[in-house]
């Protein structure tokens, strides 16, 4: 191994390693989505309908997340309201 090989090994990551890392992130995200309850999308639509009765919002402005902490489930609702 020459001195130039030592410097080349610290170059930017290869496209294969970047693709592998991105794929791992996607797989982890999909696994997390599968573990969620099947009623969550319907609940999100119903919550959006109720909010729309009072305020004009877009579906993209509502995020719902369910977290399981120990023996407790926490439903987090974030709504971006217009000014």
mmCIF file of the N, C-alpha and C atoms, coordinates in Angstrom:
data_MODEL
# 
_entry.id   MODEL 
# 
loop_
_atom_site.group_PDB 
_atom_site.id 
_atom_site.type_symbol 
_atom_site.label_atom_id 
_atom_site.label_alt_id 
_atom_site.label_comp_id 
_atom_site.label_asym_id 
_atom_site.label_entity_id 
_atom_site.label_seq_id 
_atom_site.pdbx_PDB_ins_code 
_atom_site.Cartn_x 
_atom_site.Cartn_y 
_atom_site.Cartn_z 
_atom_site.occupancy 
_atom_site.B_iso_or_equiv 
_atom_site.pdbx_formal_charge 
_atom_site.auth_seq_id 
_atom_site.auth_comp_id 
_atom_site.auth_asym_id 
_atom_site.auth_atom_id 
_atom_site.pdbx_PDB_model_num 
ATOM 1   N N  . UNK A 1 1  ? 0.847   -1.178 0.000  1.00 0.00 ? 1  UNK A N  1 
ATOM 2   C CA . UNK A 1 1  ? 0.000   0.000  0.000  1.00 0.00 ? 1  UNK A CA 1 
ATOM 3   C C  . UNK A 1 1  ? 0.890   1.238  0.000  1.00 0.00 ? 1  UNK A C  1 
ATOM 4   N N  . UNK A 1 2  ? 0.720   2.064  -0.988 1.00 0.00 ? 2  UNK A N  1 
ATOM 5   C CA . UNK A 1 2  ? 1.519   3.267  -1.097 1.00 0.00 ? 2  UNK A CA 1 
ATOM 6   C C  . UNK A 1 2  ? 0.890   4.413  -0.333 1.00 0.00 ? 2  UNK A C  1 
ATOM 7   N N  . UNK A 1 3  ? 1.583   5.470  -0.253 1.00 0.00 ? 3  UNK A N  1 
ATOM 8   C CA . UNK A 1 3  ? 1.090   6.639  0.469  1.00 0.00 ? 3  UNK A CA 1 
ATOM 9   C C  . UNK A 1 3  ? -0.138  7.249  -0.196 1.00 0.00 ? 3  UNK A C  1 
ATOM 10  N N  . UNK A 1 4  ? -0.217  7.166  -1.533 1.00 0.00 ? 4  UNK A N  1 
ATOM 11  C CA . UNK A 1 4  ? -1.373  7.722  -2.236 1.00 0.00 ? 4  UNK A CA 1 
ATOM 12  C C  . UNK A 1 4  ? -2.630  6.892  -2.005 1.00 0.00 ? 4  UNK A C  1 
ATOM 13  N N  . UNK A 1 5  ? -2.477  5.571  -1.847 1.00 0.00 ? 5  UNK A N  1 
ATOM 14  C CA . UNK A 1 5  ? -3.628  4.706  -1.554 1.00 0.00 ? 5  UNK A CA 1 
ATOM 15  C C  . UNK A 1 5  ? -4.242  5.056  -0.202 1.00 0.00 ? 5  UNK A C  1 
ATOM 16  N N  . UNK A 1 6  ? -3.417  5.453  0.726  1.00 0.00 ? 6  UNK A N  1 
ATOM 17  C CA . UNK A 1 6  ? -3.908  5.833  2.050  1.00 0.00 ? 6  UNK A CA 1 
ATOM 18  C C  . UNK A 1 6  ? -4.828  7.052  1.965  1.00 0.00 ? 6  UNK A C  1 
ATOM 19  N N  . UNK A 1 7  ? -4.478  8.006  1.137  1.00 0.00 ? 7  UNK A N  1 
ATOM 20  C CA . UNK A 1 7  ? -5.297  9.212  0.985  1.00 0.00 ? 7  UNK A CA 1 
ATOM 21  C C  . UNK A 1 7  ? -6.555  8.962  0.168  1.00 0.00 ? 7  UNK A C  1 
ATOM 22  N N  . UNK A 1 8  ? -6.500  8.061  -0.797 1.00 0.00 ? 8  UNK A N  1 
ATOM 23  C CA . UNK A 1 8  ? -7.675  7.747  -1.620 1.00 0.00 ? 8  UNK A CA 1 
ATOM 24  C C  . UNK A 1 8  ? -8.758  7.017  -0.834 1.00 0.00 ? 8  UNK A C  1 
ATOM 25  N N  . UNK A 1 9  ? -8.388  6.246  0.144  1.00 0.00 ? 9  UNK A N  1 
ATOM 26  C CA . UNK A 1 9  ? -9.373  5.465  0.897  1.00 0.00 ? 9  UNK A CA 1 
ATOM 27  C C  . UNK A 1 9  ? -10.296 6.350  1.733  1.00 0.00 ? 9  UNK A C  1 
ATOM 28  N N  . UNK A 1 10 ? -9.883  7.576  1.993  1.00 0.00 ? 10 UNK A N  1 
ATOM 29  C CA . UNK A 1 10 ? -10.706 8.485  2.781  1.00 0.00 ? 10 UNK A CA 1 
ATOM 30  C C  . UNK A 1 10 ? -11.531 9.416  1.909  1.00 0.00 ? 10 UNK A C  1 
ATOM 31  N N  . UNK A 1 11 ? -11.681 9.080  0.659  1.00 0.00 ? 11 UNK A N  1 
ATOM 32  C CA . UNK A 1 11 ? -12.469 9.895  -0.265 1.00 0.00 ? 11 UNK A CA 1 
ATOM 33  C C  . UNK A 1 11 ? -13.950 9.766  0.082  1.00 0.00 ? 11 UNK A C  1 
ATOM 34  N N  . UNK A 1 12 ? -14.757 10.457 -0.652 1.00 0.00 ? 12 UNK A N  1 
ATOM 35  C CA . UNK A 1 12 ? -16.204 10.423 -0.406 1.00 0.00 ? 12 UNK A CA 1 
ATOM 36  C C  . UNK A 1 12 ? -16.719 8.993  -0.550 1.00 0.00 ? 12 UNK A C  1 
ATOM 37  N N  . UNK A 1 13 ? -17.810 8.673  0.147  1.00 0.00 ? 13 UNK A N  1 
ATOM 38  C CA . UNK A 1 13 ? -18.349 7.320  0.065  1.00 0.00 ? 13 UNK A CA 1 
ATOM 39  C C  . UNK A 1 13 ? -18.811 6.995  -1.358 1.00 0.00 ? 13 UNK A C  1 
ATOM 40  N N  . UNK A 1 14 ? -18.731 5.719  -1.683 1.00 0.00 ? 14 UNK A N  1 
ATOM 41  C CA . UNK A 1 14 ? -19.134 5.292  -3.022 1.00 0.00 ? 14 UNK A CA 1 
ATOM 42  C C  . UNK A 1 14 ? -20.645 5.357  -3.154 1.00 0.00 ? 14 UNK A C  1 
ATOM 43  N N  . UNK A 1 15 ? -21.104 5.352  -4.382 1.00 0.00 ? 15 UNK A N  1 
ATOM 44  C CA . UNK A 1 15 ? -22.551 5.417  -4.604 1.00 0.00 ? 15 UNK A CA 1 
ATOM 45  C C  . UNK A 1 15 ? -23.232 4.164  -4.065 1.00 0.00 ? 15 UNK A C  1 
ATOM 46  N N  . UNK A 1 16 ? -22.518 3.042  -4.067 1.00 0.00 ? 16 UNK A N  1 
ATOM 47  C CA . UNK A 1 16 ? -23.101 1.806  -3.531 1.00 0.00 ? 16 UNK A CA 1 
ATOM 48  C C  . UNK A 1 16 ? -23.332 1.921  -2.030 1.00 0.00 ? 16 UNK A C  1 
ATOM 49  N N  . UNK A 1 17 ? -22.380 2.498  -1.306 1.00 0.00 ? 17 UNK A N  1 
ATOM 50  C CA . UNK A 1 17 ? -22.563 2.615  0.143  1.00 0.00 ? 17 UNK A CA 1 
ATOM 51  C C  . UNK A 1 17 ? -23.662 3.619  0.475  1.00 0.00 ? 17 UNK A C  1 
ATOM 52  N N  . UNK A 1 18 ? -23.775 4.689  -0.321 1.00 0.00 ? 18 UNK A N  1 
ATOM 53  C CA . UNK A 1 18 ? -24.850 5.659  -0.111 1.00 0.00 ? 18 UNK A CA 1 
ATOM 54  C C  . UNK A 1 18 ? -26.199 5.014  -0.400 1.00 0.00 ? 18 UNK A C  1 
ATOM 55  N N  . UNK A 1 19 ? -26.282 4.236  -1.475 1.00 0.00 ? 19 UNK A N  1 
ATOM 56  C CA . UNK A 1 19 ? -27.530 3.547  -1.822 1.00 0.00 ? 19 UNK A CA 1 
ATOM 57  C C  . UNK A 1 19 ? -27.912 2.539  -0.742 1.00 0.00 ? 19 UNK A C  1 
ATOM 58  N N  . UNK A 1 20 ? -26.924 1.827  -0.200 1.00 0.00 ? 20 UNK A N  1 
ATOM 59  C CA . UNK A 1 20 ? -27.194 0.861  0.869  1.00 0.00 ? 20 UNK A CA 1 
ATOM 60  C C  . UNK A 1 20 ? -27.742 1.557  2.107  1.00 0.00 ? 20 UNK A C  1 
ATOM 61  N N  . UNK A 1 21 ? -27.141 2.680  2.474  1.00 0.00 ? 21 UNK A N  1 
ATOM 62  C CA . UNK A 1 21 ? -27.597 3.426  3.643  1.00 0.00 ? 21 UNK A CA 1 
ATOM 63  C C  . UNK A 1 21 ? -29.025 3.932  3.449  1.00 0.00 ? 21 UNK A C  1 
ATOM 64  N N  . UNK A 1 22 ? -29.329 4.455  2.269  1.00 0.00 ? 22 UNK A N  1 
ATOM 65  C CA . UNK A 1 22 ? -30.678 4.936  1.982  1.00 0.00 ? 22 UNK A CA 1 
ATOM 66  C C  . UNK A 1 22 ? -31.690 3.802  2.018  1.00 0.00 ? 22 UNK A C  1 
ATOM 67  N N  . UNK A 1 23 ? -31.316 2.650  1.471  1.00 0.00 ? 23 UNK A N  1 
ATOM 68  C CA . UNK A 1 23 ? -32.215 1.499  1.484  1.00 0.00 ? 23 UNK A CA 1 
ATOM 69  C C  . UNK A 1 23 ? -32.495 1.036  2.915  1.00 0.00 ? 23 UNK A C  1 
ATOM 70  N N  . UNK A 1 24 ? -31.488 1.078  3.770  1.00 0.00 ? 24 UNK A N  1 
ATOM 71  C CA . UNK A 1 24 ? -31.689 0.699  5.170  1.00 0.00 ? 24 UNK A CA 1 
ATOM 72  C C  . UNK A 1 24 ? -32.666 1.646  5.857  1.00 0.00 ? 24 UNK A C  1 
ATOM 73  N N  . UNK A 1 25 ? -32.574 2.922  5.543  1.00 0.00 ? 25 UNK A N  1 
ATOM 74  C CA . UNK A 1 25 ? -33.498 3.899  6.122  1.00 0.00 ? 25 UNK A CA 1 
ATOM 75  C C  . UNK A 1 25 ? -34.921 3.624  5.650  1.00 0.00 ? 25 UNK A C  1 
ATOM 76  N N  . UNK A 1 26 ? -35.085 3.341  4.359  1.00 0.00 ? 26 UNK A N  1 
ATOM 77  C CA . UNK A 1 26 ? -36.418 3.061  3.806  1.00 0.00 ? 26 UNK A CA 1 
ATOM 78  C C  . UNK A 1 26 ? -37.004 1.805  4.428  1.00 0.00 ? 26 UNK A C  1 
ATOM 79  N N  . UNK A 1 27 ? -36.203 0.758  4.552  1.00 0.00 ? 27 UNK A N  1 
ATOM 80  C CA . UNK A 1 27 ? -36.686 -0.497 5.140  1.00 0.00 ? 27 UNK A CA 1 
ATOM 81  C C  . UNK A 1 27 ? -37.091 -0.283 6.593  1.00 0.00 ? 27 UNK A C  1 
ATOM 82  N N  . UNK A 1 28 ? -36.308 0.455  7.353  1.00 0.00 ? 28 UNK A N  1 
ATOM 83  C CA . UNK A 1 28 ? -36.651 0.729  8.751  1.00 0.00 ? 28 UNK A CA 1 
ATOM 84  C C  . UNK A 1 28 ? -37.950 1.518  8.843  1.00 0.00 ? 28 UNK A C  1 
ATOM 85  N N  . UNK A 1 29 ? -38.138 2.476  7.941  1.00 0.00 ? 29 UNK A N  1 
ATOM 86  C CA . UNK A 1 29 ? -39.368 3.266  7.933  1.00 0.00 ? 29 UNK A CA 1 
ATOM 87  C C  . UNK A 1 29 ? -40.573 2.390  7.609  1.00 0.00 ? 29 UNK A C  1 
ATOM 88  N N  . UNK A 1 30 ? -40.448 1.507  6.629  1.00 0.00 ? 30 UNK A N  1 
ATOM 89  C CA . UNK A 1 30 ? -41.547 0.623  6.250  1.00 0.00 ? 30 UNK A CA 1 
ATOM 90  C C  . UNK A 1 30 ? -41.892 -0.346 7.373  1.00 0.00 ? 30 UNK A C  1 
ATOM 91  N N  . UNK A 1 31 ? -40.895 -0.849 8.075  1.00 0.00 ? 31 UNK A N  1 
ATOM 92  C CA . UNK A 1 31 ? -41.160 -1.753 9.203  1.00 0.00 ? 31 UNK A CA 1 
ATOM 93  C C  . UNK A 1 31 ? -41.934 -1.033 10.299 1.00 0.00 ? 31 UNK A C  1 
ATOM 94  N N  . UNK A 1 32 ? -41.566 0.207  10.548 1.00 0.00 ? 32 UNK A N  1 
ATOM 95  C CA . UNK A 1 32 ? -42.271 0.995  11.563 1.00 0.00 ? 32 UNK A CA 1 
ATOM 96  C C  . UNK A 1 32 ? -43.707 1.262  11.162 1.00 0.00 ? 32 UNK A C  1 
ATOM 97  N N  . UNK A 1 33 ? -43.947 1.495  9.879  1.00 0.00 ? 33 UNK A N  1 
ATOM 98  C CA . UNK A 1 33 ? -45.305 1.760  9.401  1.00 0.00 ? 33 UNK A CA 1 
ATOM 99  C C  . UNK A 1 33 ? -46.177 0.513  9.499  1.00 0.00 ? 33 UNK A C  1 
ATOM 100 N N  . UNK A 1 34 ? -45.585 -0.661 9.300  1.00 0.00 ? 34 UNK A N  1 
ATOM 101 C CA . UNK A 1 34 ? -46.364 -1.901 9.366  1.00 0.00 ? 34 UNK A CA 1 
ATOM 102 C C  . UNK A 1 34 ? -46.797 -2.228 10.789 1.00 0.00 ? 34 UNK A C  1 
ATOM 103 N N  . UNK A 1 35 ? -46.036 -1.798 11.761 1.00 0.00 ? 35 UNK A N  1 
ATOM 104 C CA . UNK A 1 35 ? -46.357 -2.112 13.148 1.00 0.00 ? 35 UNK A CA 1 
ATOM 105 C C  . UNK A 1 35 ? -47.462 -1.218 13.697 1.00 0.00 ? 35 UNK A C  1 
ATOM 106 N N  . UNK A 1 36 ? -47.815 -0.173 12.983 1.00 0.00 ? 36 UNK A N  1 
ATOM 107 C CA . UNK A 1 36 ? -48.860 0.733  13.437 1.00 0.00 ? 36 UNK A CA 1 
ATOM 108 C C  . UNK A 1 36 ? -50.237 0.099  13.277 1.00 0.00 ? 36 UNK A C  1 
ATOM 109 N N  . UNK A 1 37 ? -51.209 0.596  14.011 1.00 0.00 ? 37 UNK A N  1 
ATOM 110 C CA . UNK A 1 37 ? -52.553 0.040  13.902 1.00 0.00 ? 37 UNK A CA 1 
ATOM 111 C C  . UNK A 1 37 ? -53.181 0.377  12.554 1.00 0.00 ? 37 UNK A C  1 
ATOM 112 N N  . UNK A 1 38 ? -54.082 -0.489 12.097 1.00 0.00 ? 38 UNK A N  1 
ATOM 113 C CA . UNK A 1 38 ? -54.679 -0.287 10.775 1.00 0.00 ? 38 UNK A CA 1 
ATOM 114 C C  . UNK A 1 38 ? -55.761 0.786  10.776 1.00 0.00 ? 38 UNK A C  1 
ATOM 115 N N  . UNK A 1 39 ? -56.195 1.244  11.925 1.00 0.00 ? 39 UNK A N  1 
ATOM 116 C CA . UNK A 1 39 ? -57.226 2.279  11.981 1.00 0.00 ? 39 UNK A CA 1 
ATOM 117 C C  . UNK A 1 39 ? -56.655 3.691  11.909 1.00 0.00 ? 39 UNK A C  1 
ATOM 118 N N  . UNK A 1 40 ? -55.350 3.837  11.964 1.00 0.00 ? 40 UNK A N  1 
ATOM 119 C CA . UNK A 1 40 ? -54.739 5.159  12.008 1.00 0.00 ? 40 UNK A CA 1 
ATOM 120 C C  . UNK A 1 40 ? -55.022 6.012  10.766 1.00 0.00 ? 40 UNK A C  1 
ATOM 121 N N  . UNK A 1 41 ? -54.938 5.493  9.537  1.00 0.00 ? 41 UNK A N  1 
ATOM 122 C CA . UNK A 1 41 ? -55.269 6.329  8.369  1.00 0.00 ? 41 UNK A CA 1 
ATOM 123 C C  . UNK A 1 41 ? -56.714 6.817  8.370  1.00 0.00 ? 41 UNK A C  1 
ATOM 124 N N  . UNK A 1 42 ? -57.645 5.958  8.762  1.00 0.00 ? 42 UNK A N  1 
ATOM 125 C CA . UNK A 1 42 ? -59.052 6.363  8.826  1.00 0.00 ? 42 UNK A CA 1 
ATOM 126 C C  . UNK A 1 42 ? -59.247 7.422  9.910  1.00 0.00 ? 42 UNK A C  1 
ATOM 127 N N  . UNK A 1 43 ? -58.580 7.243  11.041 1.00 0.00 ? 43 UNK A N  1 
ATOM 128 C CA . UNK A 1 43 ? -58.679 8.228  12.114 1.00 0.00 ? 43 UNK A CA 1 
ATOM 129 C C  . UNK A 1 43 ? -58.145 9.579  11.643 1.00 0.00 ? 43 UNK A C  1 
ATOM 130 N N  . UNK A 1 44 ? -57.059 9.571  10.891 1.00 0.00 ? 44 UNK A N  1 
ATOM 131 C CA . UNK A 1 44 ? -56.496 10.810 10.385 1.00 0.00 ? 44 UNK A CA 1 
ATOM 132 C C  . UNK A 1 44 ? -57.484 11.503 9.450  1.00 0.00 ? 44 UNK A C  1 
ATOM 133 N N  . UNK A 1 45 ? -58.134 10.765 8.556  1.00 0.00 ? 45 UNK A N  1 
ATOM 134 C CA . UNK A 1 45 ? -59.128 11.359 7.652  1.00 0.00 ? 45 UNK A CA 1 
ATOM 135 C C  . UNK A 1 45 ? -60.287 11.968 8.430  1.00 0.00 ? 45 UNK A C  1 
ATOM 136 N N  . UNK A 1 46 ? -60.767 11.270 9.460  1.00 0.00 ? 46 UNK A N  1 
ATOM 137 C CA . UNK A 1 46 ? -61.880 11.779 10.254 1.00 0.00 ? 46 UNK A CA 1 
ATOM 138 C C  . UNK A 1 46 ? -61.491 13.026 11.038 1.00 0.00 ? 46 UNK A C  1 
ATOM 139 N N  . UNK A 1 47 ? -60.283 13.050 11.581 1.00 0.00 ? 47 UNK A N  1 
ATOM 140 C CA . UNK A 1 47 ? -59.818 14.236 12.311 1.00 0.00 ? 47 UNK A CA 1 
ATOM 141 C C  . UNK A 1 47 ? -59.719 15.424 11.365 1.00 0.00 ? 47 UNK A C  1 
ATOM 142 N N  . UNK A 1 48 ? -59.212 15.187 10.158 1.00 0.00 ? 48 UNK A N  1 
ATOM 143 C CA . UNK A 1 48 ? -59.110 16.258 9.164  1.00 0.00 ? 48 UNK A CA 1 
ATOM 144 C C  . UNK A 1 48 ? -60.496 16.793 8.815  1.00 0.00 ? 48 UNK A C  1 
ATOM 145 N N  . UNK A 1 49 ? -61.484 15.915 8.676  1.00 0.00 ? 49 UNK A N  1 
ATOM 146 C CA . UNK A 1 49 ? -62.850 16.352 8.371  1.00 0.00 ? 49 UNK A CA 1 
ATOM 147 C C  . UNK A 1 49 ? -63.409 17.237 9.479  1.00 0.00 ? 49 UNK A C  1 
ATOM 148 N N  . UNK A 1 50 ? -63.166 16.872 10.724 1.00 0.00 ? 50 UNK A N  1 
ATOM 149 C CA . UNK A 1 50 ? -63.661 17.665 11.854 1.00 0.00 ? 50 UNK A CA 1 
ATOM 150 C C  . UNK A 1 50 ? -62.984 19.032 11.879 1.00 0.00 ? 50 UNK A C  1 
ATOM 151 N N  . UNK A 1 51 ? -61.679 19.071 11.673 1.00 0.00 ? 51 UNK A N  1 
ATOM 152 C CA . UNK A 1 51 ? -60.966 20.342 11.680 1.00 0.00 ? 51 UNK A CA 1 
ATOM 153 C C  . UNK A 1 51 ? -61.438 21.224 10.537 1.00 0.00 ? 51 UNK A C  1 
ATOM 154 N N  . UNK A 1 52 ? -61.724 20.628 9.383  1.00 0.00 ? 52 UNK A N  1 
ATOM 155 C CA . UNK A 1 52 ? -62.184 21.402 8.225  1.00 0.00 ? 52 UNK A CA 1 
ATOM 156 C C  . UNK A 1 52 ? -63.549 22.046 8.449  1.00 0.00 ? 52 UNK A C  1 
ATOM 157 N N  . UNK A 1 53 ? -64.304 21.561 9.395  1.00 0.00 ? 53 UNK A N  1 
ATOM 158 C CA . UNK A 1 53 ? -65.593 22.205 9.706  1.00 0.00 ? 53 UNK A CA 1 
ATOM 159 C C  . UNK A 1 53 ? -65.374 23.617 10.244 1.00 0.00 ? 53 UNK A C  1 
ATOM 160 N N  . UNK A 1 54 ? -64.211 23.835 10.849 1.00 0.00 ? 54 UNK A N  1 
ATOM 161 C CA . UNK A 1 54 ? -63.945 25.108 11.503 1.00 0.00 ? 54 UNK A CA 1 
ATOM 162 C C  . UNK A 1 54 ? -62.863 25.935 10.808 1.00 0.00 ? 54 UNK A C  1 
ATOM 163 N N  . UNK A 1 55 ? -61.891 25.254 10.188 1.00 0.00 ? 55 UNK A N  1 
ATOM 164 C CA . UNK A 1 55 ? -60.749 25.946 9.584  1.00 0.00 ? 55 UNK A CA 1 
ATOM 165 C C  . UNK A 1 55 ? -60.422 25.269 8.254  1.00 0.00 ? 55 UNK A C  1 
ATOM 166 N N  . UNK A 1 56 ? -60.125 26.073 7.237  1.00 0.00 ? 56 UNK A N  1 
ATOM 167 C CA . UNK A 1 56 ? -59.716 25.519 5.941  1.00 0.00 ? 56 UNK A CA 1 
ATOM 168 C C  . UNK A 1 56 ? -58.252 25.096 6.015  1.00 0.00 ? 56 UNK A C  1 
ATOM 169 N N  . UNK A 1 57 ? -58.026 23.789 5.960  1.00 0.00 ? 57 UNK A N  1 
ATOM 170 C CA . UNK A 1 57 ? -56.659 23.262 6.011  1.00 0.00 ? 57 UNK A CA 1 
ATOM 171 C C  . UNK A 1 57 ? -56.458 22.255 4.885  1.00 0.00 ? 57 UNK A C  1 
ATOM 172 N N  . UNK A 1 58 ? -55.196 21.976 4.613  1.00 0.00 ? 58 UNK A N  1 
ATOM 173 C CA . UNK A 1 58 ? -54.825 20.974 3.631  1.00 0.00 ? 58 UNK A CA 1 
ATOM 174 C C  . UNK A 1 58 ? -54.414 19.711 4.379  1.00 0.00 ? 58 UNK A C  1 
ATOM 175 N N  . UNK A 1 59 ? -54.625 18.548 3.771  1.00 0.00 ? 59 UNK A N  1 
ATOM 176 C CA . UNK A 1 59 ? -54.259 17.287 4.422  1.00 0.00 ? 59 UNK A CA 1 
ATOM 177 C C  . UNK A 1 59 ? -52.780 17.225 4.741  1.00 0.00 ? 59 UNK A C  1 
ATOM 178 N N  . UNK A 1 60 ? -51.959 17.885 3.951  1.00 0.00 ? 60 UNK A N  1 
ATOM 179 C CA . UNK A 1 60 ? -50.515 17.872 4.165  1.00 0.00 ? 60 UNK A CA 1 
ATOM 180 C C  . UNK A 1 60 ? -50.122 18.640 5.425  1.00 0.00 ? 60 UNK A C  1 
ATOM 181 N N  . UNK A 1 61 ? -51.051 19.424 5.968  1.00 0.00 ? 61 UNK A N  1 
ATOM 182 C CA . UNK A 1 61 ? -50.766 20.217 7.162  1.00 0.00 ? 61 UNK A CA 1 
ATOM 183 C C  . UNK A 1 61 ? -51.083 19.460 8.449  1.00 0.00 ? 61 UNK A C  1 
ATOM 184 N N  . UNK A 1 62 ? -51.484 18.207 8.334  1.00 0.00 ? 62 UNK A N  1 
ATOM 185 C CA . UNK A 1 62 ? -51.818 17.399 9.510  1.00 0.00 ? 62 UNK A CA 1 
ATOM 186 C C  . UNK A 1 62 ? -50.919 16.166 9.539  1.00 0.00 ? 62 UNK A C  1 
ATOM 187 N N  . UNK A 1 63 ? -50.214 15.983 10.646 1.00 0.00 ? 63 UNK A N  1 
ATOM 188 C CA . UNK A 1 63 ? -49.399 14.791 10.840 1.00 0.00 ? 63 UNK A CA 1 
ATOM 189 C C  . UNK A 1 63 ? -49.860 14.095 12.109 1.00 0.00 ? 63 UNK A C  1 
ATOM 190 N N  . UNK A 1 64 ? -50.079 12.794 11.990 1.00 0.00 ? 64 UNK A N  1 
ATOM 191 C CA . UNK A 1 64 ? -50.482 11.991 13.141 1.00 0.00 ? 64 UNK A CA 1 
ATOM 192 C C  . UNK A 1 64 ? -49.439 10.903 13.321 1.00 0.00 ? 64 UNK A C  1 
ATOM 193 N N  . UNK A 1 65 ? -49.004 10.723 14.564 1.00 0.00 ? 65 UNK A N  1 
ATOM 194 C CA . UNK A 1 65 ? -47.995 9.723  14.865 1.00 0.00 ? 65 UNK A CA 1 
ATOM 195 C C  . UNK A 1 65 ? -48.400 8.985  16.133 1.00 0.00 ? 65 UNK A C  1 
ATOM 196 N N  . UNK A 1 66 ? -48.268 7.680  16.115 1.00 0.00 ? 66 UNK A N  1 
ATOM 197 C CA . UNK A 1 66 ? -48.571 6.856  17.279 1.00 0.00 ? 66 UNK A CA 1 
ATOM 198 C C  . UNK A 1 66 ? -47.273 6.279  17.808 1.00 0.00 ? 66 UNK A C  1 
ATOM 199 N N  . UNK A 1 67 ? -46.983 6.527  19.070 1.00 0.00 ? 67 UNK A N  1 
ATOM 200 C CA . UNK A 1 67 ? -45.770 6.013  19.705 1.00 0.00 ? 67 UNK A CA 1 
ATOM 201 C C  . UNK A 1 67 ? -46.164 5.089  20.847 1.00 0.00 ? 67 UNK A C  1 
ATOM 202 N N  . UNK A 1 68 ? -45.480 3.977  20.933 1.00 0.00 ? 68 UNK A N  1 
ATOM 203 C CA . UNK A 1 68 ? -45.693 3.049  22.037 1.00 0.00 ? 68 UNK A CA 1 
ATOM 204 C C  . UNK A 1 68 ? -44.541 3.176  23.011 1.00 0.00 ? 68 UNK A C  1 
ATOM 205 N N  . UNK A 1 69 ? -44.844 3.640  24.221 1.00 0.00 ? 69 UNK A N  1 
ATOM 206 C CA . UNK A 1 69 ? -43.843 3.822  25.262 1.00 0.00 ? 69 UNK A CA 1 
ATOM 207 C C  . UNK A 1 69 ? -44.235 2.924  26.427 1.00 0.00 ? 69 UNK A C  1 
ATOM 208 N N  . UNK A 1 70 ? -43.420 1.910  26.649 1.00 0.00 ? 70 UNK A N  1 
ATOM 209 C CA . UNK A 1 70 ? -43.694 0.902  27.672 1.00 0.00 ? 70 UNK A CA 1 
ATOM 210 C C  . UNK A 1 70 ? -45.088 0.312  27.455 1.00 0.00 ? 70 UNK A C  1 
ATOM 211 N N  . UNK A 1 71 ? -45.986 0.466  28.430 1.00 0.00 ? 71 UNK A N  1 
ATOM 212 C CA . UNK A 1 71 ? -47.338 -0.082 28.319 1.00 0.00 ? 71 UNK A CA 1 
ATOM 213 C C  . UNK A 1 71 ? -48.340 0.957  27.868 1.00 0.00 ? 71 UNK A C  1 
ATOM 214 N N  . UNK A 1 72 ? -47.868 2.082  27.370 1.00 0.00 ? 72 UNK A N  1 
ATOM 215 C CA . UNK A 1 72 ? -48.750 3.197  27.036 1.00 0.00 ? 72 UNK A CA 1 
ATOM 216 C C  . UNK A 1 72 ? -48.579 3.584  25.560 1.00 0.00 ? 72 UNK A C  1 
ATOM 217 N N  . UNK A 1 73 ? -49.698 3.887  24.896 1.00 0.00 ? 73 UNK A N  1 
ATOM 218 C CA . UNK A 1 73 ? -49.668 4.382  23.526 1.00 0.00 ? 73 UNK A CA 1 
ATOM 219 C C  . UNK A 1 73 ? -49.940 5.885  23.541 1.00 0.00 ? 73 UNK A C  1 
ATOM 220 N N  . UNK A 1 74 ? -49.127 6.639  22.827 1.00 0.00 ? 74 UNK A N  1 
ATOM 221 C CA . UNK A 1 74 ? -49.262 8.092  22.772 1.00 0.00 ? 74 UNK A CA 1 
ATOM 222 C C  . UNK A 1 74 ? -49.583 8.486  21.334 1.00 0.00 ? 74 UNK A C  1 
ATOM 223 N N  . UNK A 1 75 ? -50.710 9.163  21.153 1.00 0.00 ? 75 UNK A N  1 
ATOM 224 C CA . UNK A 1 75 ? -51.116 9.649  19.841 1.00 0.00 ? 75 UNK A CA 1 
ATOM 225 C C  . UNK A 1 75 ? -50.752 11.121 19.757 1.00 0.00 ? 75 UNK A C  1 
ATOM 226 N N  . UNK A 1 76 ? -49.887 11.459 18.801 1.00 0.00 ? 76 UNK A N  1 
ATOM 227 C CA . UNK A 1 76 ? -49.429 12.837 18.638 1.00 0.00 ? 76 UNK A CA 1 
ATOM 228 C C  . UNK A 1 76 ? -50.049 13.391 17.373 1.00 0.00 ? 76 UNK A C  1 
ATOM 229 N N  . UNK A 1 77 ? -50.682 14.546 17.497 1.00 0.00 ? 77 UNK A N  1 
ATOM 230 C CA . UNK A 1 77 ? -51.363 15.203 16.385 1.00 0.00 ? 77 UNK A CA 1 
ATOM 231 C C  . UNK A 1 77 ? -50.766 16.584 16.203 1.00 0.00 ? 77 UNK A C  1 
ATOM 232 N N  . UNK A 1 78 ? -50.234 16.858 15.022 1.00 0.00 ? 78 UNK A N  1 
ATOM 233 C CA . UNK A 1 78 ? -49.682 18.171 14.706 1.00 0.00 ? 78 UNK A CA 1 
ATOM 234 C C  . UNK A 1 78 ? -50.456 18.754 13.530 1.00 0.00 ? 78 UNK A C  1 
ATOM 235 N N  . UNK A 1 79 ? -51.061 19.926 13.755 1.00 0.00 ? 79 UNK A N  1 
ATOM 236 C CA . UNK A 1 79 ? -51.839 20.602 12.733 1.00 0.00 ? 79 UNK A CA 1 
ATOM 237 C C  . UNK A 1 79 ? -51.259 21.999 12.536 1.00 0.00 ? 79 UNK A C  1 
ATOM 238 N N  . UNK A 1 80 ? -50.899 22.307 11.298 1.00 0.00 ? 80 UNK A N  1 
ATOM 239 C CA . UNK A 1 80 ? -50.441 23.655 10.978 1.00 0.00 ? 80 UNK A CA 1 
ATOM 240 C C  . UNK A 1 80 ? -51.633 24.459 10.520 1.00 0.00 ? 80 UNK A C  1 
ATOM 241 N N  . UNK A 1 81 ? -52.032 25.434 11.337 1.00 0.00 ? 81 UNK A N  1 
ATOM 242 C CA . UNK A 1 81 ? -53.192 26.242 11.030 1.00 0.00 ? 81 UNK A CA 1 
ATOM 243 C C  . UNK A 1 81 ? -52.792 27.472 10.209 1.00 0.00 ? 81 UNK A C  1 
ATOM 244 N N  . UNK A 1 82 ? -53.654 27.902 9.285  1.00 0.00 ? 82 UNK A N  1 
ATOM 245 C CA . UNK A 1 82 ? -53.326 29.098 8.517  1.00 0.00 ? 82 UNK A CA 1 
ATOM 246 C C  . UNK A 1 82 ? -53.392 30.341 9.412  1.00 0.00 ? 82 UNK A C  1 
ATOM 247 N N  . UNK A 1 83 ? -52.724 31.407 8.987  1.00 0.00 ? 83 UNK A N  1 
ATOM 248 C CA . UNK A 1 83 ? -52.708 32.644 9.766  1.00 0.00 ? 83 UNK A CA 1 
ATOM 249 C C  . UNK A 1 83 ? -54.057 33.304 9.820  1.00 0.00 ? 83 UNK A C  1 
# 
